[in-house]
Amino acid sequence: MDSLAEHMNVGTEWLIDARGCKAERLADLDRLRRLCERLIRELELKVIGEGQWHQFDGPGGVTGLYLLTESHLACHTYPELGLATFNLYCCRPRSRWPWETRLQEALGATGVIVKFITRRADDESAAPAGDAAAAREVANS
């Protein structure tokens, strides 16, 4: 590879865990759809087609997925655990979204953990999973 490609940032992956959420909000498909669409709008992401959603039976949670020109956004909720997880992968730089504030407002989250990994074109710079240099963690409890 040439030196430019060797150091090229090919994306940022955000991994979010929202804990202590209200069970009824985690089972509310419309609420989760509005939250994800707000994120998409505020980060000026471009959706390909329509978002896909599934509501699980009983007091189950929801799963949502958006295919983006920038990559993807996924959401999974677990009302029985008070947990919502999100995965946003963007191949172009974006501002940091205020995950803590938005998830507290929409889901009643009492704690939000935000991790992000910068993806690079060169394999040598990829750190093994769990390496502190590969991911930063911000906890709000």
Summary of the structure (lengths in Angstrom):
residues: 141
radius of gyration: 16.0
end to end distance: 43.5
largest distance: 54.3
contacts: 400
relative contact order: 0.27
helix: 26%
strand: 39%
